């Protein structure tokens, strides 16, 4: 029972850290620092975070902080949809 609680607490802490990283990216994007937003979201997206993947797709679609790339945008949207 203690092990189960420990695992649940650890997972909760990791999720909180991921949400904090995502929010840091949101704050950066709101301030127009899209390159910093990408740096915050990319590790989360690579770990399977659909919200971060969608946000990266939108950066590529709009060309904010990255060169506009519709193919990359579609790729990130697909990854998010598969989650």
N, CA, C and O atoms as CSV, one atom per row, in Angstrom:
chain,resi,resn,atom,element,x,y,z
A,1,UNK,N,N,0.825,-1.188,0.000
A,1,UNK,CA,C,0.000,0.000,0.000
A,1,UNK,C,C,0.870,1.253,0.000
A,1,UNK,O,O,0.563,2.225,-0.689
A,2,UNK,N,N,1.954,1.230,0.771
A,2,UNK,CA,C,2.840,2.386,0.815
A,2,UNK,C,C,3.489,2.615,-0.544
A,2,UNK,O,O,3.682,3.758,-0.958
A,3,UNK,N,N,3.827,1.523,-1.241
A,3,UNK,CA,C,4.445,1.658,-2.561
A,3,UNK,C,C,3.468,2.291,-3.544
A,3,UNK,O,O,3.857,3.126,-4.360
A,4,UNK,N,N,2.216,1.898,-3.467
A,4,UNK,CA,C,1.201,2.453,-4.353
A,4,UNK,C,C,1.047,3.952,-4.107
A,4,UNK,O,O,0.949,4.735,-5.052
A,5,UNK,N,N,1.027,4.343,-2.844
A,5,UNK,CA,C,0.920,5.758,-2.504
A,5,UNK,C,C,2.133,6.524,-3.016
A,5,UNK,O,O,1.995,7.626,-3.546
A,6,UNK,N,N,3.317,5.945,-2.860
A,6,UNK,CA,C,4.544,6.588,-3.317
A,6,UNK,C,C,4.529,6.781,-4.829
A,6,UNK,O,O,4.899,7.845,-5.324
A,7,UNK,N,N,4.106,5.764,-5.559
A,7,UNK,CA,C,4.027,5.865,-7.021
A,7,UNK,C,C,3.007,6.932,-7.417
A,7,UNK,O,O,3.269,7.734,-8.313
A,8,UNK,N,N,1.857,6.948,-6.761
A,8,UNK,CA,C,0.828,7.944,-7.067
A,8,UNK,C,C,1.330,9.355,-6.776
A,8,UNK,O,O,1.081,10.276,-7.554
A,9,UNK,N,N,2.027,9.527,-5.673
A,9,UNK,CA,C,2.567,10.839,-5.328
A,9,UNK,C,C,3.625,11.275,-6.334
A,9,UNK,O,O,3.672,12.439,-6.732
A,10,UNK,N,N,4.462,10.346,-6.736
A,10,UNK,CA,C,5.501,10.653,-7.720
A,10,UNK,C,C,4.883,11.051,-9.055
A,10,UNK,O,O,5.305,12.032,-9.666
A,11,UNK,N,N,3.894,10.304,-9.507
A,11,UNK,CA,C,3.229,10.618,-10.773
A,11,UNK,C,C,2.535,11.970,-10.703
A,11,UNK,O,O,2.558,12.734,-11.668
A,12,UNK,N,N,1.931,12.262,-9.587
A,12,UNK,CA,C,1.272,13.553,-9.411
A,12,UNK,C,C,2.281,14.688,-9.476
A,12,UNK,O,O,2.022,15.726,-10.085
A,13,UNK,N,N,3.423,14.487,-8.851
A,13,UNK,CA,C,4.475,15.502,-8.884
A,13,UNK,C,C,5.017,15.712,-10.277
A,13,UNK,O,O,5.290,16.846,-10.670
A,14,UNK,N,N,5.178,14.638,-11.034
A,14,UNK,CA,C,5.661,14.754,-12.409
A,14,UNK,C,C,4.653,15.481,-13.277
A,14,UNK,O,O,5.027,16.295,-14.121
A,15,UNK,N,N,3.381,15.191,-13.074
A,15,UNK,CA,C,2.348,15.862,-13.850
A,15,UNK,C,C,2.333,17.348,-13.512
A,15,UNK,O,O,2.166,18.183,-14.401
A,16,UNK,N,N,2.506,17.680,-12.247
A,16,UNK,CA,C,2.557,19.081,-11.845
A,16,UNK,C,C,3.735,19.794,-12.471
A,16,UNK,O,O,3.614,20.943,-12.897
A,17,UNK,N,N,4.876,19.122,-12.531
A,17,UNK,CA,C,6.061,19.715,-13.150
A,17,UNK,C,C,5.835,19.921,-14.638
A,17,UNK,O,O,6.249,20.937,-15.196
A,18,UNK,N,N,5.184,18.965,-15.281
A,18,UNK,CA,C,4.894,19.100,-16.712
A,18,UNK,C,C,3.948,20.267,-16.952
A,18,UNK,O,O,4.138,21.040,-17.891
A,19,UNK,N,N,2.934,20.396,-16.111
A,19,UNK,CA,C,2.005,21.510,-16.260
A,19,UNK,C,C,2.710,22.840,-16.037
A,19,UNK,O,O,2.414,23.821,-16.720
A,20,UNK,N,N,3.631,22.882,-15.095
A,20,UNK,CA,C,4.382,24.116,-14.848
A,20,UNK,C,C,5.207,24.470,-16.074
A,20,UNK,O,O,5.256,25.635,-16.471
A,21,UNK,N,N,5.854,23.484,-16.678
A,21,UNK,CA,C,6.636,23.724,-17.885
A,21,UNK,C,C,5.761,24.188,-19.028
A,21,UNK,O,O,6.144,25.080,-19.785
A,22,UNK,N,N,4.584,23.589,-19.160
A,22,UNK,CA,C,3.671,24.005,-20.222
A,22,UNK,C,C,3.243,25.451,-19.995
A,22,UNK,O,O,3.219,26.250,-20.931
A,23,UNK,N,N,2.907,25.784,-18.763
A,23,UNK,CA,C,2.463,27.148,-18.455
A,23,UNK,C,C,3.582,28.158,-18.697
A,23,UNK,O,O,3.319,29.278,-19.135
A,24,UNK,N,N,4.821,27.776,-18.418
A,24,UNK,CA,C,5.952,28.660,-18.722
A,24,UNK,C,C,5.992,28.963,-20.215
A,24,UNK,O,O,6.284,30.089,-20.617
A,25,UNK,N,N,5.700,27.961,-21.031
A,25,UNK,CA,C,5.640,28.162,-22.476
A,25,UNK,C,C,4.502,29.084,-22.876
A,25,UNK,O,O,4.665,29.936,-23.750
A,26,UNK,N,N,3.358,28.919,-22.243
A,26,UNK,CA,C,2.210,29.791,-22.513
A,26,UNK,C,C,2.564,31.232,-22.167
A,26,UNK,O,O,2.290,32.149,-22.941
A,27,UNK,N,N,3.169,31.424,-21.008
A,27,UNK,CA,C,3.552,32.771,-20.589
A,27,UNK,C,C,4.538,33.393,-21.575
A,27,UNK,O,O,4.430,34.573,-21.907
A,28,UNK,N,N,5.498,32.597,-22.039
A,28,UNK,CA,C,6.479,33.090,-23.010
A,28,UNK,C,C,5.788,33.465,-24.317
A,28,UNK,O,O,6.089,34.508,-24.898
A,29,UNK,N,N,4.871,32.634,-24.782
A,29,UNK,CA,C,4.162,32.915,-26.032
A,29,UNK,C,C,3.319,34.180,-25.910
A,29,UNK,O,O,3.269,34.990,-26.835
A,30,UNK,N,N,2.660,34.344,-24.772
A,30,UNK,CA,C,1.854,35.551,-24.560
A,30,UNK,C,C,2.714,36.808,-24.598
A,30,UNK,O,O,2.249,37.877,-24.992
A,31,UNK,N,N,3.972,36.671,-24.185
A,31,UNK,CA,C,4.902,37.806,-24.186
A,31,UNK,C,C,5.611,37.958,-25.537
A,31,UNK,O,O,6.463,38.832,-25.699
A,32,UNK,N,N,5.257,37.103,-26.503
A,32,UNK,CA,C,5.866,37.191,-27.824
A,32,UNK,C,C,7.207,36.497,-27.943
A,32,UNK,O,O,7.897,36.650,-28.951
A,33,UNK,N,N,7.589,35.731,-26.923
A,33,UNK,CA,C,8.862,34.999,-26.944
A,33,UNK,C,C,8.589,33.556,-27.394
A,33,UNK,O,O,8.658,32.615,-26.605
A,34,UNK,N,N,8.281,33.420,-28.672
A,34,UNK,CA,C,7.865,32.126,-29.210
A,34,UNK,C,C,8.998,31.109,-29.219
A,34,UNK,O,O,8.757,29.911,-29.072
A,35,UNK,N,N,10.229,31.577,-29.390
A,35,UNK,CA,C,11.365,30.645,-29.354
A,35,UNK,C,C,11.513,30.034,-27.967
A,35,UNK,O,O,11.839,28.854,-27.837
A,36,UNK,N,N,11.275,30.831,-26.931
A,36,UNK,CA,C,11.333,30.314,-25.559
A,36,UNK,C,C,10.161,29.360,-25.300
A,36,UNK,O,O,10.318,28.346,-24.620
A,37,UNK,N,N,8.999,29.692,-25.841
A,37,UNK,CA,C,7.842,28.804,-25.691
A,37,UNK,C,C,8.156,27.439,-26.294
A,37,UNK,O,O,7.848,26.404,-25.703
A,38,UNK,N,N,8.768,27.445,-27.472
A,38,UNK,CA,C,9.139,26.185,-28.116
A,38,UNK,C,C,10.103,25.390,-27.241
A,38,UNK,O,O,9.974,24.171,-27.127
A,39,UNK,N,N,11.056,26.063,-26.631
A,39,UNK,CA,C,12.021,25.379,-25.760
A,39,UNK,C,C,11.331,24.750,-24.556
A,39,UNK,O,O,11.740,23.686,-24.093
A,40,UNK,N,N,10.297,25.395,-24.050
A,40,UNK,CA,C,9.548,24.845,-22.913
A,40,UNK,C,C,8.691,23.652,-23.339
A,40,UNK,O,O,8.600,22.656,-22.622
A,41,UNK,N,N,8.069,23.764,-24.506
A,41,UNK,CA,C,7.110,22.746,-24.938
A,41,UNK,C,C,7.751,21.526,-25.570
A,41,UNK,O,O,7.214,20.425,-25.457
A,42,UNK,N,N,8.886,21.693,-26.233
A,42,UNK,CA,C,9.467,20.586,-26.990
A,42,UNK,C,C,9.758,19.347,-26.133
A,42,UNK,O,O,9.392,18.244,-26.540
A,43,UNK,N,N,10.399,19.479,-24.969
A,43,UNK,CA,C,10.629,18.266,-24.152
A,43,UNK,C,C,9.322,17.585,-23.732
A,43,UNK,O,O,9.243,16.357,-23.694
A,44,UNK,N,N,8.311,18.378,-23.422
A,44,UNK,CA,C,7.015,17.809,-23.042
A,44,UNK,C,C,6.376,17.099,-24.228
A,44,UNK,O,O,5.832,16.003,-24.091
A,45,UNK,N,N,6.448,17.733,-25.387
A,45,UNK,CA,C,5.862,17.149,-26.598
A,45,UNK,C,C,6.542,15.837,-26.953
A,45,UNK,O,O,5.882,14.876,-27.348
A,46,UNK,N,N,7.847,15.796,-26.813
A,46,UNK,CA,C,8.587,14.572,-27.124
A,46,UNK,C,C,8.263,13.451,-26.147
A,46,UNK,O,O,8.464,12.277,-26.458
A,47,UNK,N,N,7.763,13.809,-24.963
A,47,UNK,CA,C,7.353,12.809,-23.972
A,47,UNK,C,C,5.881,12.423,-24.138
A,47,UNK,O,O,5.354,11.630,-23.357
A,48,UNK,N,N,5.216,12.986,-25.162
A,48,UNK,CA,C,3.843,12.591,-25.445
A,48,UNK,C,C,2.765,13.516,-24.928
A,48,UNK,O,O,1.596,13.131,-24.909
A,49,UNK,N,N,3.108,14.719,-24.510
A,49,UNK,CA,C,2.121,15.671,-24.015
A,49,UNK,C,C,1.354,16.263,-25.204
A,49,UNK,O,O,1.913,17.039,-25.980
A,50,UNK,N,N,0.076,15.897,-25.343
A,50,UNK,CA,C,-0.726,16.326,-26.493
A,50,UNK,C,C,-0.929,17.834,-26.522
A,50,UNK,O,O,-0.975,18.433,-27.596
A,51,UNK,N,N,-1.050,18.444,-25.368
A,51,UNK,CA,C,-1.236,19.894,-25.311
A,51,UNK,C,C,0.004,20.609,-25.850
A,51,UNK,O,O,-0.117,21.561,-26.621
A,52,UNK,N,N,1.174,20.164,-25.457
A,52,UNK,CA,C,2.418,20.751,-25.949
A,52,UNK,C,C,2.587,20.469,-27.440
A,52,UNK,O,O,3.057,21.330,-28.185
A,53,UNK,N,N,2.209,19.278,-27.876
A,53,UNK,CA,C,2.311,18.936,-29.296
A,53,UNK,C,C,1.422,19.845,-30.138
A,53,UNK,O,O,1.831,20.304,-31.204
A,54,UNK,N,N,0.215,20.103,-29.663
A,54,UNK,CA,C,-0.701,20.989,-30.380
A,54,UNK,C,C,-0.156,22.410,-30.424
A,54,UNK,O,O,-0.255,23.083,-31.449
A,55,UNK,N,N,0.408,22.861,-29.332
A,55,UNK,CA,C,0.962,24.212,-29.290
A,55,UNK,C,C,2.128,24.359,-30.260
A,55,UNK,O,O,2.261,25.388,-30.923
A,56,UNK,N,N,2.962,23.348,-30.345
A,56,UNK,CA,C,4.078,23.378,-31.297
A,56,UNK,C,C,3.539,23.378,-32.723
A,56,UNK,O,O,4.052,24.094,-33.582
A,57,UNK,N,N,2.514,22.585,-32.974
A,57,UNK,CA,C,1.898,22.569,-34.307
A,57,UNK,C,C,1.417,23.962,-34.695
A,57,UNK,O,O,1.586,24.388,-35.838
A,58,UNK,N,N,0.823,24.665,-33.747
A,58,UNK,CA,C,0.337,26.014,-34.029
A,58,UNK,C,C,1.483,26.980,-34.308
A,58,UNK,O,O,1.346,27.881,-35.136
A,59,UNK,N,N,2.613,26.800,-33.622
A,59,UNK,CA,C,3.781,27.638,-33.915
A,59,UNK,C,C,4.234,27.424,-35.355
A,59,UNK,O,O,4.489,28.390,-36.076
A,60,UNK,N,N,4.335,26.171,-35.775
A,60,UNK,CA,C,4.749,25.878,-37.150
A,60,UNK,C,C,3.720,26.372,-38.164
A,60,UNK,O,O,4.087,26.850,-39.237
A,61,UNK,N,N,2.456,26.259,-37.834
A,61,UNK,CA,C,1.403,26.684,-38.748
A,61,UNK,C,C,1.429,28.198,-38.959
A,61,UNK,O,O,1.174,28.683,-40.062
A,62,UNK,N,N,1.737,28.933,-37.900
A,62,UNK,CA,C,1.741,30.397,-37.976
A,62,UNK,C,C,3.116,30.980,-38.276
A,62,UNK,O,O,3.227,32.153,-38.632
A,63,UNK,N,N,4.160,30.176,-38.136
A,63,UNK,CA,C,5.514,30.680,-38.353
A,63,UNK,C,C,5.994,31.579,-37.228
A,63,UNK,O,O,6.814,32.469,-37.456
A,64,UNK,N,N,5.505,31.366,-36.041
A,64,UNK,CA,C,5.915,32.167,-34.887
A,64,UNK,C,C,7.010,31.435,-34.121
A,64,UNK,O,O,6.770,30.377,-33.540
A,65,UNK,N,N,8.203,32.001,-34.124
A,65,UNK,CA,C,9.332,31.410,-33.414
A,65,UNK,C,C,10.055,30.333,-34.200
A,65,UNK,O,O,11.131,29.883,-33.804
A,66,UNK,N,N,9.466,29.923,-35.310
A,66,UNK,CA,C,10.043,28.917,-36.209
A,66,UNK,C,C,9.687,29.325,-37.636
A,66,UNK,O,O,8.789,30.137,-37.857
A,67,UNK,N,N,10.402,28.751,-38.595
A,67,UNK,CA,C,10.024,28.971,-39.986
A,67,UNK,C,C,8.678,28.292,-40.229
A,67,UNK,O,O,8.451,27.167,-39.783
A,68,UNK,N,N,7.798,28.978,-40.934
A,68,UNK,CA,C,6.488,28.381,-41.223
A,68,UNK,C,C,6.692,27.078,-41.988
A,68,UNK,O,O,7.422,27.029,-42.977
A,69,UNK,N,N,6.031,26.022,-41.508
A,69,UNK,CA,C,6.203,24.703,-42.112
A,69,UNK,C,C,4.910,23.917,-41.913
A,69,UNK,O,O,4.676,23.342,-40.850
A,70,UNK,N,N,4.084,23.901,-42.943
A,70,UNK,CA,C,2.796,23.216,-42.847
A,70,UNK,C,C,2.954,21.718,-42.610
A,70,UNK,O,O,2.147,21.111,-41.905
A,71,UNK,N,N,3.986,21.124,-43.194
A,71,UNK,CA,C,4.211,19.680,-43.012
A,71,UNK,C,C,4.578,19.360,-41.561
A,71,UNK,O,O,4.094,18.379,-40.995
A,72,UNK,N,N,5.428,20.185,-40.968
A,72,UNK,CA,C,5.776,19.978,-39.561
A,72,UNK,C,C,4.549,20.185,-38.679
A,72,UNK,O,O,4.342,19.451,-37.713
A,73,UNK,N,N,3.739,21.186,-39.015
A,73,UNK,CA,C,2.519,21.444,-38.244
A,73,UNK,C,C,1.600,20.227,-38.276
A,73,UNK,O,O,1.092,19.795,-37.242
A,74,UNK,N,N,1.393,19.681,-39.466
A,74,UNK,CA,C,0.528,18.502,-39.594
A,74,UNK,C,C,1.100,17.329,-38.803
A,74,UNK,O,O,0.356,16.584,-38.166
A,75,UNK,N,N,2.414,17.168,-38.844
A,75,UNK,CA,C,3.045,16.088,-38.086
A,75,UNK,C,C,2.793,16.212,-36.593
A,75,UNK,O,O,2.491,15.224,-35.924
A,76,UNK,N,N,2.917,17.426,-36.071
A,76,UNK,CA,C,2.670,17.628,-34.637
A,76,UNK,C,C,1.188,17.467,-34.304
A,76,UNK,O,O,0.843,16.918,-33.258
A,77,UNK,N,N,0.307,17.947,-35.195
A,77,UNK,CA,C,-1.131,17.742,-34.962
A,77,UNK,C,C,-1.460,16.248,-34.925
A,77,UNK,O,O,-2.259,15.810,-34.096
A,78,UNK,N,N,-0.860,15.476,-35.804
A,78,UNK,CA,C,-1.101,14.024,-35.826
A,78,UNK,C,C,-0.626,13.367,-34.537
A,78,UNK,O,O,-1.315,12.526,-33.960
A,79,UNK,N,N,0.564,13.764,-34.098
A,79,UNK,CA,C,1.080,13.184,-32.851
A,79,UNK,C,C,0.137,13.484,-31.694
A,79,UNK,O,O,-0.120,12.625,-30.851
A,80,UNK,N,N,-0.380,14.715,-31.661
A,80,UNK,CA,C,-1.309,15.091,-30.590
A,80,UNK,C,C,-2.598,14.284,-30.687
A,80,UNK,O,O,-3.139,13.849,-29.670
A,81,UNK,N,N,-3.086,14.085,-31.898
A,81,UNK,CA,C,-4.337,13.346,-32.090
A,81,UNK,C,C,-4.202,11.887,-31.678
A,81,UNK,O,O,-5.180,11.258,-31.274
A,82,UNK,N,N,-3.000,11.354,-31.780
A,82,UNK,CA,C,-2.771,9.951,-31.423
A,82,UNK,C,C,-2.703,9.729,-29.913
A,82,UNK,O,O,-2.720,8.584,-29.463
A,83,UNK,N,N,-2.628,10.773,-29.142
A,83,UNK,CA,C,-2.538,10.636,-27.686
A,83,UNK,C,C,-3.872,10.257,-27.089
A,83,UNK,O,O,-3.982,10.098,-25.873
